[in-house]
Amino acid sequence: MQVVSISSLKGGVGKTSVTLGLASAALAAGIPTLVIDLDPHADATTGLGVAARDQLDIGQMIKNARKADLGANVVPSGWLAAHQHDAGPAPTLDVAMGSAFSGIYDRPDLGKRDLRRLSTVLGNADRDGTAPYQLVLIDCPPSLNGLTRMAWTASSRVLLVAEPGLFSVAGTQRTLRAIELFRTEFAPSLVPAGIVANRVRTGSNEHAYRLGEMKTMFGDLLLSPTIPEQANWQQIQGAAHPVHQWPGDSAKNASALFDRLLDSVLNQSATRSRLYRG
């Protein structure tokens, strides 16, 4: 079970959009996936078309982490109804729902015990060593308070999302420094999965300049492909629909980019993990 936090210390860079794109690619690839919506705004939950019944949200589960039954409280994504698949086992895309309640933990003063709450919840799903998911994507808040640090404690990798702009690039530098400090103190197995350049505008001189700057600053941490700004992305998300099942050439091209990005995250970052630990 690979656990990947999707993070940015700057809001508005499309972190949740990248989470949803990767979830769509995982669904298309048949990878059993869980999305944990740790952002109190719960946008990923909305975008994944979740229809809650009596399940606990992720905030309630981490409040009672030792007793939390993750399997009983995840909700299948509404995307499954739109997904076309061949005969065989039904695909898995589950959601641990976000809610404002989780915000009680989004504080800068959480101790080590509290930082392990999400790890405990995930561990409950893998008590017998046969986790039901191959991939867990955690959509983090755009801050370095308790929820993000809780996610990093539970993760093996952190995928950073940045726009090719001055403030976003500076924020990415801060996030990398924060990951290194966090590794030293709390999570020695944590490594960057890489950096996604998102909402790239073709023809923008500023974006071209900042992308070159990012390549110089971050080297092979900057993942390929970059994700261009897409005019119909808000429509796709507003319809709570996977991009892989949306009609039109634009969505088809975006789907191919997220397929490649998912491969980069799962394979290139696995190599990086071995290098860090070696």
PATIVEX-275228 format. One record per residue: x, y, z of N, C-alpha, C in turn. Coordinates in steps of 0.1 Angstrom, whole numbers, plus 5000, padded with zeros to 4 digits. Layout:
! residues N
XYZXYZXYZ/...
This chain:
! residues 278
500849885000500050005000500950125000/500950204989501650324988500850444992/501350525002500650635007501350765003/500550844995501150964989500351084994/501051185000500351305004500551404992/499451474989499551574978499451714986/500551784985500751904994501252024986/500852144992501452274988501252365000/502252445003502152545013501552675008/501152674995500452794990499152744984/498052814988496752784983496552824968/495552764962495152814948496052764937/496852654939497752604929497152484922/495952444926495252324920495652194926/495952194939496352074946495251964945/494052004948492851914948492651864933/492851954923492651914909493651804906/494851814910495851714907495451584915/495051594927494551474934493451404926/492451474921491451414913491851354900/492851424894493351374881494151244883/494851234894495551104897494550994901/493551034908492550934912491850884900/491550964890490950924877491850834870/493150864870494150774863494250644870/494250644883494250514890493050424888/491850494887490650424884490750364870/491150434861491250384847492250274846/493350274854494350164854493950044863/492850054870492349944878493149924891/493750034896494550034908493550064920/493349964929492449984941493050104949/492250214950492650334955491750394966/492350454976491550534986492050674985/491050764985491350914986490950955000/491951015007491651065021491551215019/490351275022490151415020490451485034/491751525036492151575049491951735049/491651795038491351935038489951965043/489852055054488552075060487552135050/488052195038487052245028486352125021/486952005021486351885016486051895001/486851964993486551984979486751854971/487751764976487951644969486751554971/486151554983484951474985483851514975/483651644974482651694964482951654950/484251664946484651634932484551484929/484651404939484551254937483151204938/482251294939480751254938480351164949/480751194961480451114972479051144978/478251034979476951054985476950984999/477151065009477351005023476050955028/476150845036475050795043475250815058/475550705065475850715080477350705083/478150705073479650685076480250805083/481250775091482050885098482950945088/483151085089484151145081485551125087/486551175080487951145084488251215097/487651335099487851405112487351325124/486151265122485651185133486451055135/487050995124487850875125489150905132/489851015129491051045136490851085150/489751135153489451175167489451045176/488850935171488850815178489650705170/490950745168491750665158491950515162/492050485175492350345179491150265176/489950315177488750235175488150255161/488750345153488150375140488150255130/487050225124486950125114486950185100/488150195094488250265081487350195071/487350065070486649995060485150015061/484650035073483150055075482750195072/483650285070483350425069483750495056/484550425048484850485035483550475026/483550565016482350565007482850554993/482150464985482650454971482350584964/483350614955483250734947482050724937/481350834935480250834925480850824911/482150834909482750814896482550674891/482350574900482250434896481050414886/480050494888478850474879479250514865/480150604863480550654850481650574844/482350494852483550424847483150304839/483850294827483650184818484750084820/484449964823485449864825485049724819/486049644816485849514810485249424821/484749314816484249214826485349174836/484949154848485949114858485549184871/486449184881486249244893485949394892/484949444899484649584899485849664904/486049784898487149864903486849924917/487949964924487850024937488350164937/487450254941487850394944487050444955/487650444967486950474979487350614984/486550674993486850804998486550805013/487650855020487450895034487051035034/485751065037485151195035485851305043/485951425037486451545044485251615051/485651695061484651775067485351885075/484551985079485152095087485552045100/485051935105485351885118486851855120/487451815109488951775110489751905113/489152025111489952145114490352165128/489752085137490252095151491652045153/492151975143493551925144494452005136/493952105129494852185120495452305128/496352255138496952355147498452325146/499252425149500752405148501352335160/500552305170501152255183500852105186/500552025175500251885178501451815182/501351725192502451645196502651515188/503651435191503951315183502751215184/502151215195500951115196499851155187/499551285186498451325177498851315163/500151335160500551325146500451175141/500351085149500150945145498750895143/497850985145496450945145496050885131/496350955120496050905107496750775104/497950755109498750635107497950515114/497450545126496650445133495450405125/494750505120493550475112493850385100/494950415093495350335081495750205086/496450195097496950065102495849975106/494750025110493549945113493049875101/493249935089492749865077493749765072/494949755078495949655073496449575085/495549535094495949465106496449325102/495849265091496349125088497349125076/497849245073498849255062498349245048/497049255047496449245033495549365031/496249485029495549605028494649605015/493449655016492549655005492849754993/493849834996494249934986495749924982/495949954969497349954965497950104966/496950194966497350334965496450414974/497050504983496250594991496750734987/495850824983496150964980495551054991/496351134998495851225008495851365003/494751425002494651564998494751655011/495851725012496251795024495751945023/495552005034495352155034496552225030/496452355025497552425020498252505032/498752425041499452475053500352375059/501252415068502052315075501652295089/500352305092499852285105499552135107/498752105117498651965122498251865112/497251895103496651805094497751755084/498451855078499451815068500551735075/500951775087502051695094501551555098/500251545101499651415103499651325091/499351395079499351315066500751275063/501751365065503151325062503651215071/503151205083503551095092503050965087/501850965081501250845076501750805062/502550895056502850875042504350825040/504550765028505950735024506450845015/505550915008506051014998505151134999/505651254995504951374994505051424980/503951444973503951504960503551654961/504451734956504251884957503651934945/502752024946502052094935502352234935/502752284923503152434922502752484909/502452614908502252684896503552744892/503852774879505052834875505052984878/504953024890504953164894505853194906/506253314908507253344918506853294932/505653334936505353294950505153144952/504653074942504452934942505852864942/506752904934508052844934508752864948/508652984953509253014967508552924977/507252904976506552814985506952664984/507352624972507852494970509152474976/510052574975511352564982511052544997/510152625003509852615017509352475021/508552425012507952295015509052185015/509952185005511052095005511852095018/512152225022512952235035512152175046/510852205046509952145057509951995057/509951935045509951785044511251735050/512351795047513651755052513751755067/513251865073513251885087512251775093/511151755087510151665092510751525092/511451485081512051355080512951335092/513851435095514851415105514151395119/513051465121512551465135511451355137/510651335126509451255128509251135119/509751145107509351045096510551015088/511550925092512750905085512550845071/511450775069511150705056510450805046/510150925050509451015041510351075031/509951075018510751135007509751214998/510351314991509551384981509251284969/507951284965507651204953507951284940/508151414942508451504931507551624931/507751704921506951834920506251844907/504951864908504051884896503952024893/504352064881504052204876502652204870/501652274877500252264873499852404868/498752394860498152514854499152594846/499952524838500952594830500252654817/500452774815499852844803500852854792/500452784781501252784769501252924763/502452974760502553104754502853214764/502853174777503153274787504653284789/505253404787506653414789507053394804/506153444812506453434827506453284831/505453204826505453064829506652994823/507053024811508252964805509452994813/509553114818510753154826510753084839/509653074846509553004859509752854857/509252794846509552654844511052624843/511752714836513152704835513852714848/513352814856513852834869513652714878/512452654877512152534885513052414881/513352394868514252294864515652304869/516052434870517452464875517452434890/516352484897516352474912516052334917/515252254910514752134916515252004908/515852024897516451914889515351804886/515751684889514851574885513651554895/513551644905512351644913511151694905/511451784895510351834887509951724877/508651684879508151564872507751604858/507751504849507251524836506051424835/504951464829504651594822504251704832/504251824827503651934834502151934830/501251994838499851994835499452134831/498952144818498552274813497252324819/497052454819495752504823494652454813/493552414818492552354810491152424812/490652474801489452564802488252494808/488052364805486852294809487052214822/488152244829488452164842487352194852/486952324854485952354863484652284860/484352274847483052204843483152054847/484351994845484451844848484351824863/485051914871484951894885483551924890/482952024884481552064889480551954886/480851874876479951754873480351634881/481351644889481851534897482051404889/482951424879483151324868484651304866/485051174864486451154861486851214848/488051264847488451324835488651224824/488951094828489050994818487750954811/486650994817485350954811484651084805/485351194804484751314799484951324784/483951364776484151364762485051474757/485551454745486351564739487851544739/488451604729489951584728490751654739/490251764745490951824756490951734768/489851664771489851574783490751454780/490651404767491451294763492951324765/493351444761494751484763495151494778/494251554785494551564800494651424806/493751334802493851204808495151134805/495651154793496951094790498051154798/497951284801498951344810498951294824/497751274829497651224843498051074844/497850994833498350864832499850864834/500550954826501950954827502451014841/501651104846502051164859501951054870/500850974870500750864879501850764878/502250734866503450644864504650704870/504850834868506050904874506050904889/504850924895504750924909505050784915/504450684909504550554915505950484912/506550514900507750444896508950524899/509050654894510250734896510450764911/509350784918509550824932509850694940/509550574935510050454942511550444941/512050474929513550474928514150584937/513550704938514050804946514050764961/512950684965512950634979514150554982/514450464973515650374975516950454976/517050564968518250644969518350714982/517250774987517250844999517550745011/517050625010517250535021518650465020/519250475008520550415007521650505012/
